[in-house]
């Protein structure tokens, strides 16, 4: 989010706009305020390669407190703003953060966590004052400092955490060379080209800024001299309105957002003006074929998909035309060398699902976690994995089936829940679905579905029978759920990822095996 050049050439142009309120930050304001924040961090004894954290909801201050780290050689960790006290404390400690930027909305939660975080020296509240021993207001803390650069500027970057959907979150750290702040890491130059970013673009960000994709997208837009429109939270109808209001050219979504957009009233969809959109990118989870078909039919061939973990092991990508010729694919691998392995470490047969391993395209490790780094690295150190399962078709296009930790083994048959979830979510009465294995005395596991119904739909036995018939018509018998449960709201992150581990824990004895 470095912006020194644009602070001169585009001083009064909006760098950041909050979608709902219209609150605006110009390039010159972003430059001066991030400089003042960088001086503040130095005054708190944070030197190059030290760590600080950001724990707050989407707001106008978010980009500048990230930019402060990017121009002072620091690692900054953006923390999921929905985490509870113990989870927050774990990340603050694991990341070795010394300072935390927060908001009035999140300050109390942070204060509760501090009793277990002895190394935090200062908490900065960006939008007001909070009473606490080591809490300061952002305005007062930065007021003494100049809006000019610190003397020892150097490139900093984010150190983000995995979503923790299968266990404790892991910090993903990359080596940080002593570059100048305008000399960004190669991975971000790669993403800029992949996502077709350009000067004067207008990017609509509907997702939480603590996640890696929105972080990268917002930062790259500002570096390109484009304007970022930040939604406080995703709302499908408002998202369409903002495209028209701000003449949005670029955006990035997740499949659950597509699903919400498609379930808007037909009149709302037809009236939406999306003519300014040049490119809409999606990732984070496999997109059901029917959902993507309908989105391309509505928006045209401007939808691009990519696959790549926060770790940056490798990337696959495809445009609309390529996807229509290889429906269900996440694209061709364009960064990194891919391999598929069975559980015993032997190569999977061509076209058969296996755990995805990459000869790493970008260097990384799990911060303060040698064990997890070792588990994700092959014995010879040449390959890494994040546990996704997939295969290549005969044309070299990658298909994801699931994560290895969510695979169901029923009677010796491997079943991947993603296919079943993709089917259920296309049912007109279903808003969301999670599928996983539950104990079965005869088969070890059986397929369970937990569903969130569309508003106004009755949760009933007749609906369960309807869904069973729907699955039987579209799936082989071993993949069909043996039972359905209802949930008012599945534990899905705003980033689109599902905390399936939480659901699965309800059905497995605490002392028992979880295959």
N, C-alpha and C positions, 0 to 999 in steps of 0.2 A: 504494500500500500504506500510505497515511497512515491512522493509527488513533487519533489523540489523543482524539476524542470517545468512542470505544468503550473506551478505556483507563479511563475514568471510569465509564461506564454498564454495561460488561460486563467489568470488570477481570479476573475469574477465569475467564471463558469462553475456551475454546481458540480461538485465531485460526489456528494452524497445527498439524497433526499429521502426522508421517511415517508413512506407511501401514504399513510392515513392522515398524518398531520400536515404534511408538506414542509416540515422543518428541514432547512437546507444548510449545508456546509460547503462553502466554495473551496476551490483548490488552494487559494492563498490562506484561508482560515485553517484548512486541514494541515497545511505545511507548518504554520506558526504554532498551532496547538500541539501537534505531534512533537515539534522541537521542544516546547516547554515541558511536555511529559517526559521526553528523553533526558532533559536536564534533571527533572525530579528523580528519575530512576538512578542517575549517577550520584545524586546527593544522598540517596539511600544505600550507597556503596555497592550497587550492582555493576559489576565490570563485565567485559566481553565474555560470552559463553555462560553467564549466569542465567537464572530462570525466574520468571514471574508468571502470574496466572490471571485469567480474566473469568469472572463468574457473574454473568448477568444476562438478561434477556436482550433481544435485538433492540438497539437504540442508536441515536445519532453519535454517541461517543465511541462506539465499538471500533470503527475503522481507525480512529486516531490513536487509541491506546495500543492497537496492533502495530500501527506505523511507528510508534515510538520505539518499539523493540527492533523493528526492521532497520532503523537507522542508528541503532546503538549496539549492534552485535550481540543481542540477547536472544534467548529462546523464550517464547511466550506460549503458554498452554491455555487454550480456550476450553473451558469446562462446561459440560452439559448442564444447562441451567435448571434442569428438572431433577438433578440428583439430590438424594437425601443426605443427611449430615454425615453418616459414616462413610458413604461413597465419596463425598466431597473431601473429607479429611484424608482418605486414602490417596487420592490423586494429588492433593496439595503436598503431602509428605513425600510420595513417590517421585514427584517431579522436582523436588528440592526447591520449590518456589519460595522466594523471600518476601515478595510483595503481591498483593491481590487487588485488582480493580473490580469493583462491584457496584451495584445499584441499590437504591432504597428498597426496591422490591425483594432483593436477595440478601440484604445485609444481615437480617436476623438469622437466616439459615447459616450464613458464613460465620457469624459470631458464635453460634452453637458449636460449630466444627472446630473453632480455634483452640478449645481446651485440649484437643488431641494434636495440635499443630504448633509445637514450640518454636519452630524455625521461622514462622511468619513474623516479620518485623513491622509491617505497616499494611493497613487496608484502606484503599482510596475509594470513596463513594462518589461516583461521577455526577449524580444528579441531585445532591442535597447533603444534609448533615445527619449523621447517625451517632448516637452516644455510645462510645466504647473506648476502652483504654488505648487501642492502637488504630482507631479509625480517624481519618481526616477527610474533609471534603475536597474534591478534585479542584474546585475553583480556588480555594484558599491554598492548597498545597502547591499548585503550579504558578500562582500569581507572582511570586518573587523572581521567576526565571524568564530569560529572554526568549523571543520567538525565533531566534537564530540557531543554527546547528550547534551541537556539542563539538568540542575540539577533536575528539577521536572517533568520528563517525565510521561505522563499518556495518556490513550487511548482517542482519539478524533474520530469524525465521521462526515459524511456528513449530512447536513440538506437541502434536495432537495425540489424543488417546483413542484406541479402538473402542467401539461402542459397548463392549462388555456383554454382548448378547449370549455368549457361550461361557462366560467366566469373568474374572477380574479384568477391568480395562488395562490396556498396555500402552505405555508411552512410546511413540514412534519417533526416533531421533535420527537425524542425518548429520554427517560431518558438515561443519560450517567453515568454509574458507574465509580468509581475511580479505574479502572483496569490499569494494565501495558499495554503498547502499543501492546504487542504480545498476549494479552488476548482479542480476538475480541468478538463482540456481538454475542449472540446465533443465530440470524437470518442469519448471514453470514456463520457460520458453517453449518447451515441447507442448504444454497444455495450451498456451496462447495460440499456437498454430493449429492444433487439433480442434479447438473450439471456435476458430475463425474470428478472433477478437480484433478490433480495429479502433482507430482514433474516432472520437465522437459517437461511439456506440452508446446505446442506452440499455442497461442491463437491469432486469427485474429479478430481485432475489427473494424467493418466497420461503426459504428454509432458514433454520437457526444458524447463526454465524459461528457457533462453536464447532460445526461439522466441517470436515476437510474440503468437500467440494464447494460449498458456499464461500468458505474462507479463500480458497484459491481463486474462485470466480470474481469475487468482489475486489481482491487485491490486484488481479490482472487487469480488470476494467479500469481501475484508477491509474495504474501504471501506463495504460494505453491512452489515457486522456479521455476516457469515457465517463458517463454519469451512472451512478449506482442508485437504483430505487430499492429501498429495503422495506419489505413488509414486516410489520411487527409480529404477525403470525399468519399462517396460510388460511385463506378463505377462498373457495373456488369462484364464487360470483364476484368478489372484490378483485381477485386476480385478473379476471377478464376486463373489469372496469379500468384497472391500472394500465393494462396494455394500451387501451385506447387513450386514456387521459395523458399518459406520459410518452406516447408514441414509442413504445418499447421495441427494440430491435433484436435483443438477445435475452434468453432466459434459460434456466436449468431447473428441472423438476425431477420427481421420483414417481414411480408407477402408481402409488396410492393417490398422488395428486391428479394424475390422468383419470383415474377411476372416479374421483370426486367431481372433476370437470364434466365427465361424460354423463353423470347422473343428475346434472342440473336440468331444470325444465327445458324442453326443446325451444321454447320461445326465447329464453335467456341466451341459449347457445346461438340461435340464429341472429339475434340482435347484436352479438358481440362483434366489435371491430378489431380484428387481429391483423389488418392489412400491413401494419408496420413491421411485423415479426419477420426476421430474416432467418433465424435459426433457433430451434428449441432443442436443448440437449437433455438427455435423461440417463440415469445410472442408479447406483446404490442397491438395486435388486432386480432380478429378472422381471420383465414386463409380460403379462399374459398376452398371448398372440391376439386374441379378440380385442383387447383394450387398445393395443397399438394399431391394429388395422383401423379401428374406428377413429383414432386420433389423426392418423395420416389422411383418412377420408375427409375429416373436418378441416384440419389445418394445412393440408397439402404436404408435399415432399420436403418439408423443412425440418423434420424431426431426425436428430442424430443421436446415436446411442454409443456409449463407451463402457468398457469394463476395466476397472483398475482399483485395487485396494488402496487404502490410505498409505500403506507401506511403500507403494510405488514399485512393486516387483516387476510389473509388466503392464501393457495396455493392449486392449482390443477395441476396435471401433468400426462402425458402419453408418452409412447414410440411409435415407429412406429407400432409395432404389435397391441398394444392396440387401437391405433387410427384407424387402418384399420378395426378393428372389431366394432368400434363406430365412424364412419366417421362424422366429423363436431364437435366432442367433443373437449374440451380443457383439458380433463383428469378427474381423480378421485381426490377428495379433500383429501389432505394428511397433511394439517396443518390448524387448525381452525375448528369450527363447523358451518355449513352453514344452512341458513334458507331463504325461499322465501316469500315475503310479497306483498300483493296488496297495492294500493294507500291508502286505509283506515286502513292499518296496520294489516289486517287479513291475515292468512296464505293462500298462493295460493294453489289451488288443485294440487295433484301430477301430474307431467308432464306438468303443465301449467306455462307459463312464469310469473315470479314475480321479484321484485327488490331483489337483492342479499344482504343479511345481514350475517355478521359473528360474532360469539362470538369470540372476538378479540384474535388472536394468539400472537400478539406482541403489547405492549403498545405504543400508539402514540397520538399526538394531533396536531391541526393546529396552528402553531406558531402565537401568537399575533392575534388570530381570534377565540374568544370564540363562536361567532355566528355560524360559519361554523362547528366548532367542535360539537356544540350542534345539529345542523341540521343532522349531520352524525351519531349521537348516539341515540339509542333507549331511550324511556322514563325512563326505569329502569337502563340505563347505561350499560346494558349487551352486546349490539350488536352495530356494526358500519357498514356503507355502503359507497361506492363511487358512487352509482347510476347506476351500471351495472344491466342488466336484463338477466335472464336465467332460466334454469330448469334442473332437473336431470332426466335421463332415468331410466328404471327399473333396470339397473345394477349399478346405482349410478354414472354414468358419467355425467359431467357438460357440458351443452351447453349454449353459450351466444347468445342472440338475438339482443341486442343493449344496448345503454345507455338510461335510463329513460327520460332524457331531450331531446332526439332525436326522441322519439316515435311520430308517426303521428296518430292523431285521426280523421278519416274521416267517417262521417255519423255514429258516435258511434262505429266504428270498430277500434281496436288498430292495427297499422301496424308498424313493426320494420324495418327500412331502411337497416340494415346490410344484410339481405337475398337478397335484390334487388341489392345492391352494389356488393355483392359477385358474383352474376350472370353476371352483366354488365362487370366487370373487366376481365372475362374470354372470352369475345368476342374478336376476333383477331384484330379488328379495334380500340379497346379502351385501352388506357394506364391507365386511372384512372377514378373513378366515385364517385359522392356524391349524396345521395338521402335524401330528407327532405320534410317537409310539407310546403305548401304555401297556402295563403288564398283562400277559396272557399265559396261563399255566401250560397250555398245550403248545403254543407257538413261540413263547418267549415274549413277543410283542404283538399287539394288534394296532390297527390304524384308528386313531381318534381325531375327530374334528371339533374345534371350538369356533363358533361363529357369532358374528355381530350382525344383527338383522337391520335392514333399512328402516328408517323412522316410519311408524304407523303399521308395521307388519307385526302380526301376533306371533309370539313364540309358542309353538304348538306341536303336538305329535304329528298332525297332518303335514306341517312344514317339514319335519324330519323325514317323513315318508317320501315327500316330494323330492327332497334333496338326495335321498338314497336312490330313488329312481333316476334322477338326473346324473348321478355318478355312474350308475350301472349302465346307462346309455353311452357314456363317453370314456369309461375307464375299464381296464381289465379287472376281473373280480378281486385279485389280491390287493389291488390299490384302493378299492372302495372302502371308505370309513365304515367300521362296524358300529359306531355310535357317534352321536352328535350332542354337544352341550352348547348352551347359550351363554354369552357374556355381554354385558352392556357396553363395554369398551375394551378392546384388546390392548395389551401393553405394547403399543407400537410407538417408536420414537418419531418425532416430527421429520426426521431424516428418511423415514420409510422403513427402517429396520425394526424387526419384531423381537421383543424380549421373550422369545419362545421358552427359554429356560425357566422363567417364572411360571408359565402355564404348565410346563411338564412336571415341575416340582410338586404340583398339587396332586398328581396321580401316582407318584412313585414313593414308596416308603423311604424315610430318611436314611435308613441303614442299608437299603437295597441297592442293587445294581441299576445303573442308568445307561443302557446300551446306546 
